[in-house]
Amino acid sequence: METQHSFAEELLASRRHRAPVLPVKEEVARFGDSVLQILFPHFSDEEYYVPEEIEGKLRLLRRDLHAVLEPLAGQMPRSGEETASAFFQRLPDIYHMLWKDAEAIQAGDPAAECVDEVISAYPGFPAIAFYRIAHVFYELDVPIFPRILTETAHQRTGIDIHPGAKIGNSFFIDHGTGIVIGETTVIGEQVKVYQGVTLGALSVSKAMSSSKRHPTIGDRVVIYSNATILGGDTVIGHDSVIGGNVWLTESVPPFSVVYHTSQVKVRNREETDVIDFVI
């Protein structure tokens, strides 16, 4: 019992030290959900009949945001109230960008019957939405909070977008599972990314954490499934196509087509040297 009491004291000391400076994960996720519920009826069954009702909801959401940010007050360059105000000033821009994203997905996927299906059922849309919300807080130098937002989307969708990435308008994610987009990635306009794509860093030391570590993707680039593009100096020129399973650590010029060629060998019936994977 003495050992257990000692362990309980250790846990209590740790909680007292960290609790005042950490936002509650559930509250952060709830804030992201609440934003989407106000912006898009697809995420809520509430009905509004006059603009004043929505204005009231936004005021309540702003109050909730201020409360969620309170533990981070000493770590932010602005007060919680100033940060909340700055975010809500950007909310119309987020809304219009998300409609462009949804429309790009609908236009680019033959299986999508309408934009409402994209918003309601496609995992790429909420992943992009949580990223766009989180990116504003990242630009406002709010610690931890934006990362919790994008990790909430990651857990739900399998799509991992760091809030620090810079992503242009009309971003298309199809299927999405396994996509990883690193912190210093820059993505242009009208880019299409399929499942399993990694936009990552080459091995760098912790001392280089503030450097450009992830690739730059030009406008109208298409990156097919399981392609891996690494390195802060790697630039994919605009209007390029990167095929499935490609591994890239160097730049390619605009209008490039990069693809991986598989070798096909038809074996003789008597051939005994057969690849035998045990998985």
C-alpha positions as CSV (number, residue, x, y, z in Angstrom):
1,M,0.0,0.0,0.0
2,E,2.9,2.3,0.7
3,T,4.2,1.9,-2.8
4,Q,0.8,2.6,-4.3
5,H,0.5,5.7,-2.1
6,S,3.9,6.9,-3.3
7,F,2.9,6.3,-6.9
8,A,-0.4,8.2,-6.3
9,E,1.6,11.2,-4.9
10,E,3.8,11.1,-8.0
11,L,0.8,11.2,-10.3
12,L,-0.8,14.0,-8.3
13,A,2.3,16.1,-8.5
14,S,2.5,15.6,-12.3
15,R,-1.2,16.5,-12.8
16,R,-0.9,19.7,-10.7
17,H,2.1,20.7,-12.7
18,R,0.6,20.1,-16.2
19,A,-3.2,20.6,-15.8
20,P,-3.0,24.5,-15.7
21,V,-1.1,24.7,-19.0
22,L,-2.9,22.1,-21.1
23,P,-6.2,22.3,-22.9
24,V,-8.6,19.4,-22.5
25,K,-8.5,17.3,-25.7
26,E,-12.2,16.6,-25.6
27,E,-13.0,20.3,-25.4
28,V,-10.6,21.1,-28.3
29,A,-12.3,18.3,-30.5
30,R,-15.7,19.6,-29.4
31,F,-14.8,23.1,-30.6
32,G,-13.7,21.8,-34.0
33,D,-17.0,19.8,-34.3
34,S,-19.0,22.9,-33.3
35,V,-17.4,25.1,-35.9
36,L,-18.3,22.6,-38.6
37,Q,-21.8,22.2,-37.3
38,I,-22.4,25.9,-37.6
39,L,-20.7,26.2,-41.1
40,F,-22.4,23.2,-42.7
41,P,-25.8,21.7,-42.0
42,H,-24.4,18.3,-42.9
43,F,-22.8,18.0,-39.5
44,S,-25.8,19.1,-37.4
45,D,-29.6,18.6,-37.2
46,E,-30.2,22.1,-35.9
47,E,-32.2,24.5,-38.0
48,Y,-31.9,28.3,-38.0
49,Y,-34.6,30.7,-39.3
50,V,-33.0,34.1,-38.9
51,P,-29.4,35.3,-39.0
52,E,-29.6,36.4,-35.3
53,E,-29.8,32.7,-34.3
54,I,-26.5,32.0,-36.0
55,E,-25.0,35.1,-34.6
56,G,-26.0,33.9,-31.1
57,K,-24.4,30.5,-31.7
58,L,-21.2,32.2,-32.9
59,R,-21.0,34.3,-29.7
60,L,-21.4,31.2,-27.6
61,L,-18.7,29.4,-29.6
62,R,-16.4,32.4,-29.2
63,R,-17.0,32.3,-25.4
64,D,-16.3,28.5,-25.4
65,L,-13.1,29.1,-27.4
66,H,-11.9,31.7,-24.9
67,A,-12.4,29.2,-22.1
68,V,-10.6,26.4,-23.9
69,L,-7.6,28.7,-24.6
70,E,-7.4,29.9,-21.0
71,P,-4.8,27.3,-19.9
72,L,-2.5,28.5,-22.7
73,A,-2.8,32.2,-21.8
74,G,0.8,32.5,-20.6
75,Q,2.2,30.8,-23.7
76,M,0.4,32.8,-26.4
77,P,1.5,36.2,-27.8
78,R,-2.0,37.5,-27.5
79,S,-4.7,37.2,-24.9
80,G,-7.4,34.5,-25.2
81,E,-9.9,37.2,-26.1
82,E,-7.7,38.7,-28.8
83,T,-6.9,35.2,-30.2
84,A,-10.6,34.3,-30.3
85,S,-11.4,37.6,-32.0
86,A,-8.7,37.0,-34.6
87,F,-9.9,33.5,-35.4
88,F,-13.5,34.6,-35.9
89,Q,-12.4,37.3,-38.2
90,R,-10.9,34.6,-40.4
91,L,-13.9,32.3,-40.2
92,P,-15.6,33.6,-43.4
93,D,-12.4,32.9,-45.3
94,I,-12.2,29.3,-43.9
95,Y,-15.8,28.8,-44.9
96,H,-15.3,29.9,-48.5
97,M,-12.1,27.9,-48.8
98,L,-13.8,24.7,-47.6
99,W,-16.6,25.1,-50.2
100,K,-13.9,25.3,-52.9
101,D,-12.3,22.2,-51.5
102,A,-15.6,20.3,-51.5
103,E,-16.3,21.4,-55.0
104,A,-12.9,20.3,-56.2
105,I,-13.4,16.9,-54.7
106,Q,-16.8,16.6,-56.3
107,A,-15.5,17.7,-59.7
108,G,-12.5,15.4,-59.6
109,D,-14.1,12.2,-58.4
110,P,-16.4,10.4,-60.9
111,A,-18.0,8.5,-58.0
112,A,-19.1,11.7,-56.2
113,E,-22.7,12.4,-57.1
114,C,-22.9,15.8,-55.5
115,V,-21.0,18.2,-53.3
116,D,-23.3,17.4,-50.4
117,E,-22.2,13.8,-50.6
118,V,-18.5,15.0,-50.4
119,I,-19.2,17.0,-47.3
120,S,-21.3,14.4,-45.6
121,A,-19.4,11.2,-46.5
122,Y,-15.9,11.7,-47.7
123,P,-13.2,11.5,-45.1
124,G,-11.0,14.0,-47.0
125,F,-13.4,16.8,-46.3
126,P,-13.4,16.8,-42.5
127,A,-9.6,16.2,-42.5
128,I,-9.1,19.3,-44.7
129,A,-11.7,21.3,-42.6
130,F,-10.0,20.5,-39.3
131,Y,-6.6,21.4,-40.9
132,R,-7.9,24.8,-42.2
133,I,-9.3,25.6,-38.8
134,A,-6.1,24.5,-37.0
135,H,-3.9,26.4,-39.5
136,V,-5.3,29.7,-38.4
137,F,-4.4,29.0,-34.8
138,Y,-1.0,27.9,-35.9
139,E,-0.5,31.2,-37.7
140,L,-1.6,32.9,-34.5
141,D,1.2,31.1,-32.6
142,V,-1.2,29.2,-30.4
143,P,0.7,26.2,-29.0
144,I,-0.6,22.6,-28.7
145,F,-4.3,23.5,-29.6
146,P,-3.9,23.3,-33.4
147,R,-2.0,20.0,-33.2
148,I,-4.8,18.5,-31.1
149,L,-7.3,19.6,-33.7
150,T,-5.5,18.0,-36.6
151,E,-4.7,14.9,-34.6
152,T,-8.5,14.6,-33.9
153,A,-9.0,14.4,-37.7
154,H,-6.1,12.0,-38.0
155,Q,-7.6,9.6,-35.5
156,R,-11.0,9.8,-37.3
157,T,-9.9,9.7,-40.9
158,G,-6.4,8.2,-41.1
159,I,-5.3,11.5,-42.8
160,D,-2.4,13.3,-41.0
161,I,-2.0,16.9,-42.0
162,H,0.2,19.1,-39.8
163,P,-1.4,22.4,-39.0
164,G,1.8,24.2,-40.1
165,A,1.5,23.1,-43.7
166,K,0.5,25.7,-46.2
167,I,-2.2,24.5,-48.6
168,G,-3.8,26.5,-51.4
169,N,-7.4,26.6,-52.6
170,S,-9.4,23.7,-54.1
171,F,-7.4,20.9,-52.4
172,F,-8.5,17.4,-53.5
173,I,-8.0,14.4,-51.3
174,D,-9.5,11.1,-52.6
175,H,-9.8,8.1,-50.3
176,G,-7.2,9.6,-48.0
177,T,-6.2,6.8,-45.7
178,G,-2.5,7.0,-44.8
179,I,-1.8,10.5,-46.2
180,V,0.9,12.3,-44.3
181,I,1.6,16.0,-44.9
182,G,4.5,17.5,-42.8
183,E,4.8,20.8,-41.1
184,T,6.7,22.8,-43.6
185,T,5.0,21.4,-46.7
186,V,3.8,24.0,-49.2
187,I,1.0,22.9,-51.6
188,G,-0.3,25.1,-54.4
189,E,-3.7,25.6,-55.9
190,Q,-5.9,22.7,-57.3
191,V,-3.6,19.9,-56.1
192,K,-4.9,16.3,-56.1
193,V,-3.5,13.8,-53.5
194,Y,-4.5,10.1,-53.3
195,Q,-4.3,7.6,-50.4
196,G,-1.0,6.7,-48.9
197,V,0.9,9.7,-50.1
198,T,3.7,11.0,-47.9
199,L,5.0,14.6,-48.1
200,G,7.8,14.2,-45.6
201,A,11.2,15.2,-44.4
202,L,14.6,13.6,-45.0
203,S,16.4,12.7,-41.8
204,V,17.3,16.0,-40.0
205,S,18.5,16.8,-36.6
206,K,16.3,18.3,-33.9
207,A,18.3,21.5,-34.2
208,M,16.9,22.0,-37.7
209,S,13.3,21.8,-36.6
210,S,12.6,25.4,-37.7
211,S,14.1,24.9,-41.2
212,K,12.2,24.0,-44.4
213,R,12.1,20.2,-44.2
214,H,9.2,19.2,-46.4
215,P,8.6,19.5,-50.1
216,T,6.9,22.2,-52.2
217,I,4.1,21.1,-54.5
218,G,3.2,23.4,-57.4
219,D,-0.2,24.2,-58.7
220,R,-2.4,21.6,-60.4
221,V,-0.1,18.7,-59.5
222,V,-1.6,15.2,-59.2
223,I,0.1,12.8,-56.7
224,Y,-1.1,9.2,-57.0
225,S,-1.4,6.6,-54.2
226,N,1.6,5.6,-52.1
227,A,4.0,8.1,-53.7
228,T,6.6,9.4,-51.3
229,I,8.2,12.9,-51.7
230,L,10.8,14.0,-49.2
231,G,13.0,17.0,-48.5
232,G,12.7,20.7,-48.0
233,D,14.6,21.4,-51.2
234,T,12.4,19.2,-53.3
235,V,10.1,21.1,-55.6
236,I,7.5,19.5,-57.8
237,G,6.9,21.8,-60.7
238,H,3.3,22.9,-61.5
239,D,1.1,20.7,-63.7
240,S,3.2,17.6,-63.0
241,V,1.9,14.1,-62.4
242,I,3.6,11.8,-59.8
243,G,2.6,8.2,-60.3
244,G,1.8,5.6,-57.7
245,N,4.6,4.2,-55.5
246,V,7.2,6.7,-56.7
247,W,10.0,7.7,-54.3
248,L,11.3,11.2,-54.9
249,T,14.0,13.2,-53.1
250,E,14.8,15.7,-55.8
251,S,13.0,18.4,-57.7
252,V,11.2,17.9,-61.1
253,P,10.4,20.7,-63.5
254,P,6.8,21.8,-64.5
255,F,4.7,19.5,-66.6
256,S,6.8,16.4,-65.6
257,V,5.4,12.9,-65.5
258,V,7.2,10.6,-63.0
259,Y,6.2,7.0,-62.6
260,H,7.4,3.7,-61.3
261,T,7.8,0.8,-63.7
262,S,7.1,-2.7,-62.5
263,Q,9.0,-5.6,-64.1
264,V,6.9,-8.6,-65.3
265,K,8.6,-12.0,-65.6
266,V,6.7,-15.1,-66.8
267,R,8.4,-18.1,-65.1
268,N,9.0,-21.5,-66.6
269,R,6.8,-24.3,-65.1
270,E,10.0,-26.1,-64.0
271,E,11.5,-23.0,-62.4
272,T,12.1,-23.6,-58.7
273,D,13.4,-20.2,-57.7
274,V,10.1,-18.7,-56.7
275,I,9.5,-15.7,-54.4
276,D,7.7,-16.9,-51.3
277,F,6.6,-14.3,-48.9
278,V,5.3,-15.3,-45.5
279,I,3.1,-12.4,-44.3
